[in-house]
Amino acid sequence: MKKLVSFLLVAALAVTLSACATTKSGGAAKVKCPACGYEFDTPADN
């Protein structure tokens, strides 16, 4: 039972972190400032 709970916790953490790392189709990542909430796009690395 403990292994199942640990697996579900790790899976939920991975989904949450991958949602933060998604990029738009142009390749630029959208970043949100944790202090003020301002959202901006970073330049795409070519």
Secondary structure, DSSP 8 states (H G I E B T S, - for coil): -HHHHHHHHHHHHHHHHHHHT-B-TTS-BEEE-TTT--EEE-----
